[in-house]
Amino acid sequence: MPRRLAAPVKIGITGLPGSGKTQTLLRIIQLLEQEGVKVGGMVTEPIVEKQRRTGFQITDWMTKETAVFAHEGMKSRVRSGRFGVNLLALEDLGTRSLAEARESADVIVIDEVGKMEVESETFTKSVTDTLDANKSIVMTLHKKSRNPLLQDIRRRDELRLLEVTPVNKNLLAFKIVRLLTGRSH
Protein backbone atom coordinates (compact mmCIF):
# COMPACT_ATOMS: atom_id res chain seq x y z
CA MET A 1 0.00 0.00 0.00
CA PRO A 2 1.59 3.30 -1.04
CA ARG A 3 2.11 5.76 1.75
CA ARG A 4 -0.04 8.85 1.87
CA LEU A 5 1.98 11.91 1.09
CA ALA A 6 1.72 15.23 2.86
CA ALA A 7 -0.04 18.10 1.10
CA PRO A 8 1.95 18.93 -2.06
CA VAL A 9 5.40 20.31 -1.29
CA LYS A 10 7.57 21.99 -3.90
CA ILE A 11 11.29 21.83 -3.24
CA GLY A 12 14.19 23.30 -5.16
CA ILE A 13 17.65 21.88 -4.49
CA THR A 14 20.39 24.34 -5.36
CA GLY A 15 24.14 24.09 -5.12
CA LEU A 16 27.27 24.86 -7.03
CA PRO A 17 28.23 22.59 -9.96
CA GLY A 18 29.62 19.34 -8.59
CA SER A 19 28.02 19.83 -5.17
CA GLY A 20 25.94 16.67 -5.54
CA LYS A 21 22.50 17.93 -6.60
CA THR A 22 21.76 14.99 -8.90
CA GLN A 23 23.15 12.42 -6.43
CA THR A 24 20.92 13.91 -3.72
CA LEU A 25 17.92 13.74 -6.04
CA LEU A 26 18.63 10.10 -6.94
CA ARG A 27 18.87 9.25 -3.23
CA ILE A 28 15.52 10.97 -2.59
CA ILE A 29 13.94 8.95 -5.42
CA GLN A 30 15.40 5.73 -3.98
CA LEU A 31 14.05 6.49 -0.49
CA LEU A 32 10.60 7.42 -1.83
CA GLU A 33 10.37 4.31 -4.01
CA GLN A 34 11.30 2.13 -1.04
CA GLU A 35 8.16 3.51 0.61
CA GLY A 36 5.96 2.77 -2.40
CA VAL A 37 5.77 6.35 -3.66
CA LYS A 38 5.42 6.61 -7.45
CA VAL A 39 8.05 8.97 -8.85
CA GLY A 40 8.02 10.42 -12.37
CA GLY A 41 9.73 13.13 -14.33
CA MET A 42 13.16 13.72 -15.75
CA VAL A 43 16.70 13.07 -14.55
CA THR A 44 19.84 14.38 -16.29
CA GLU A 45 22.97 12.25 -16.08
CA PRO A 46 26.47 12.75 -17.46
CA ILE A 47 27.74 10.60 -20.31
CA VAL A 48 31.28 9.55 -19.39
CA GLU A 49 33.66 8.08 -21.95
CA LYS A 50 37.24 7.12 -21.03
CA GLN A 51 36.86 8.79 -17.64
CA ARG A 52 35.77 12.15 -19.00
CA ARG A 53 32.39 13.80 -19.29
CA THR A 54 31.50 14.05 -22.97
CA GLY A 55 27.84 14.92 -22.70
CA PHE A 56 24.54 14.51 -20.88
CA GLN A 57 21.54 12.28 -21.33
CA ILE A 58 18.03 12.72 -20.02
CA THR A 59 15.98 9.85 -18.67
CA ASP A 60 12.21 9.67 -18.33
CA TRP A 61 12.14 8.22 -14.82
CA MET A 62 8.87 6.29 -15.28
CA THR A 63 9.59 4.66 -18.63
CA LYS A 64 13.42 4.64 -18.34
CA GLU A 65 13.60 5.90 -21.93
CA THR A 66 16.76 7.95 -22.50
CA ALA A 67 17.91 10.52 -25.05
CA VAL A 68 21.26 12.23 -25.58
CA PHE A 69 20.64 15.85 -24.79
CA ALA A 70 24.13 17.33 -25.13
CA HIS A 71 27.39 15.98 -26.48
CA GLU A 72 30.82 17.22 -27.52
CA GLY A 73 30.45 15.70 -30.97
CA MET A 74 26.96 17.06 -31.61
CA LYS A 75 26.50 19.66 -34.32
CA SER A 76 23.97 22.20 -33.12
CA ARG A 77 23.40 25.94 -33.26
CA VAL A 78 22.63 25.75 -29.55
CA ARG A 79 25.78 25.26 -27.51
CA SER A 80 26.60 25.06 -23.84
CA GLY A 81 30.32 25.33 -23.24
CA ARG A 82 31.92 22.58 -25.32
CA PHE A 83 28.66 20.68 -25.86
CA GLY A 84 26.27 20.82 -28.76
CA VAL A 85 22.70 20.71 -27.43
CA ASN A 86 19.87 18.62 -28.88
CA LEU A 87 16.78 20.65 -28.02
CA LEU A 88 14.53 18.05 -29.66
CA ALA A 89 15.44 15.52 -26.97
CA LEU A 90 14.26 17.98 -24.37
CA GLU A 91 11.14 19.02 -26.25
CA ASP A 92 10.17 15.43 -26.95
CA LEU A 93 11.30 13.16 -24.13
CA GLY A 94 11.69 15.88 -21.50
CA THR A 95 8.28 17.41 -22.10
CA ARG A 96 6.62 13.99 -22.40
CA SER A 97 8.17 12.74 -19.15
CA LEU A 98 6.77 15.75 -17.27
CA ALA A 99 3.31 15.37 -18.84
CA GLU A 100 3.21 11.67 -17.85
CA ALA A 101 4.36 12.53 -14.34
CA ARG A 102 1.67 15.21 -13.94
CA GLU A 103 -0.84 12.56 -14.93
CA SER A 104 0.20 9.61 -12.81
CA ALA A 105 3.16 10.19 -10.44
CA ASP A 106 2.90 10.98 -6.73
CA VAL A 107 6.11 13.03 -6.78
CA ILE A 108 7.57 14.75 -9.86
CA VAL A 109 11.31 15.23 -10.27
CA ILE A 110 12.95 17.70 -12.65
CA ASP A 111 16.72 17.55 -12.69
CA GLU A 112 19.04 20.36 -13.74
CA VAL A 113 16.71 23.16 -14.68
CA GLY A 114 19.71 25.14 -15.75
CA LYS A 115 21.31 27.09 -18.47
CA MET A 116 20.91 24.47 -21.20
CA GLU A 117 17.19 23.91 -20.91
CA VAL A 118 15.95 27.44 -21.18
CA GLU A 119 16.69 27.74 -24.89
CA SER A 120 13.44 25.84 -25.39
CA GLU A 121 10.09 27.58 -24.98
CA THR A 122 8.28 24.25 -25.23
CA PHE A 123 10.24 22.80 -22.34
CA THR A 124 10.03 26.01 -20.31
CA LYS A 125 6.24 25.91 -20.60
CA SER A 126 6.24 22.26 -19.57
CA VAL A 127 8.23 23.11 -16.41
CA THR A 128 5.85 25.96 -15.59
CA ASP A 129 2.78 23.73 -16.15
CA THR A 130 4.36 21.15 -13.86
CA LEU A 131 5.03 23.71 -11.13
CA ASP A 132 1.41 24.80 -11.37
CA ALA A 133 0.17 21.21 -10.91
CA ASN A 134 -1.15 20.19 -7.50
CA LYS A 135 1.61 17.65 -6.91
CA SER A 136 4.80 17.40 -4.90
CA ILE A 137 7.87 18.35 -6.89
CA VAL A 138 11.59 18.09 -6.28
CA MET A 139 13.76 19.98 -8.75
CA THR A 140 17.45 20.76 -8.93
CA LEU A 141 18.39 24.28 -9.96
CA HIS A 142 21.59 26.05 -10.96
CA LYS A 143 22.62 28.24 -8.07
CA LYS A 144 23.98 31.21 -9.97
CA SER A 145 21.99 31.26 -13.19
CA ARG A 146 20.24 34.50 -14.07
CA ASN A 147 17.87 33.09 -16.67
CA PRO A 148 14.22 34.20 -16.50
CA LEU A 149 12.73 30.74 -15.90
CA LEU A 150 14.98 30.16 -12.89
CA GLN A 151 14.28 33.62 -11.54
CA ASP A 152 10.55 32.97 -11.91
CA ILE A 153 10.88 29.61 -10.15
CA ARG A 154 12.89 31.09 -7.29
CA ARG A 155 10.27 33.81 -6.77
CA ARG A 156 7.45 31.33 -6.21
CA ASP A 157 6.21 31.53 -2.64
CA GLU A 158 5.40 27.84 -2.38
CA LEU A 159 8.90 26.72 -3.35
CA ARG A 160 11.31 25.83 -0.56
CA LEU A 161 14.89 26.29 -1.72
CA LEU A 162 17.45 24.07 -0.01
CA GLU A 163 21.16 24.12 -0.76
CA VAL A 164 23.33 21.02 -1.07
CA THR A 165 26.74 21.31 0.54
CA PRO A 166 29.46 18.69 1.04
CA VAL A 167 28.50 18.66 4.72
CA ASN A 168 24.73 18.20 4.47
CA LYS A 169 24.37 16.15 1.29
CA ASN A 170 23.71 12.84 3.05
CA LEU A 171 21.23 14.29 5.52
CA LEU A 172 19.47 16.51 3.01
CA ALA A 173 17.90 13.59 1.12
CA PHE A 174 16.32 12.28 4.35
CA LYS A 175 15.14 15.74 5.34
CA ILE A 176 13.44 16.25 1.96
CA VAL A 177 11.78 12.81 2.07
CA ARG A 178 10.38 13.75 5.50
CA LEU A 179 8.99 17.00 4.07
CA LEU A 180 7.34 15.07 1.22
CA THR A 181 5.83 12.33 3.36
CA GLY A 182 4.92 14.65 6.21
CA ARG A 183 6.55 12.52 8.87
CA SER A 184 8.69 14.03 11.54
CA HIS A 185 10.84 11.11 12.74
DAFENQUI-V471940 format. One record per residue. N is the residue number from 1. D_FIRST is the distance of its C-alpha to the first C-alpha in whole Angstrom. Layout:
N D_FIRST
N D_FIRST
//
This chain:
1 0
2 4
3 6
4 9
5 12
6 16
7 18
8 19
9 21
10 24
11 25
12 28
13 28
14 32
15 34
16 38
17 38
18 36
19 35
20 31
21 30
22 28
23 27
24 25
25 23
26 22
27 21
28 19
29 17
30 17
31 15
32 13
33 12
34 12
35 9
36 7
37 9
38 11
39 15
40 18
41 22
42 25
43 26
44 29
45 31
46 34
47 36
48 38
49 41
50 43
51 42
52 42
53 40
54 41
55 39
56 35
57 33
58 30
59 26
60 24
61 21
62 19
63 21
64 23
65 26
66 29
67 33
68 35
69 36
70 39
71 41
72 45
73 46
74 45
75 48
76 47
77 48
78 45
79 45
80 44
81 46
82 47
83 44
84 44
85 41
86 40
87 39
88 38
89 35
90 33
91 34
92 33
93 30
94 29
95 29
96 27
97 24
98 24
99 25
100 22
101 20
102 21
103 20
104 16
105 15
106 13
107 16
108 19
109 22
110 25
111 27
112 31
113 32
114 36
115 39
116 39
117 36
118 38
119 41
120 39
121 39
122 36
123 34
124 34
125 34
126 30
127 30
128 31
129 29
130 26
131 27
132 27
133 24
134 22
135 19
136 19
137 21
138 22
139 26
140 29
141 32
142 36
143 37
144 41
145 40
146 42
147 41
148 41
149 37
150 36
151 38
152 37
153 33
154 34
155 36
156 33
157 32
158 28
159 28
160 28
161 30
162 30
163 32
164 31
165 34
166 35
167 34
168 31
169 29
170 27
171 26
172 26
173 23
174 21
175 22
176 21
177 18
178 18
179 20
180 17
181 14
182 17
183 17
184 20
185 20
//
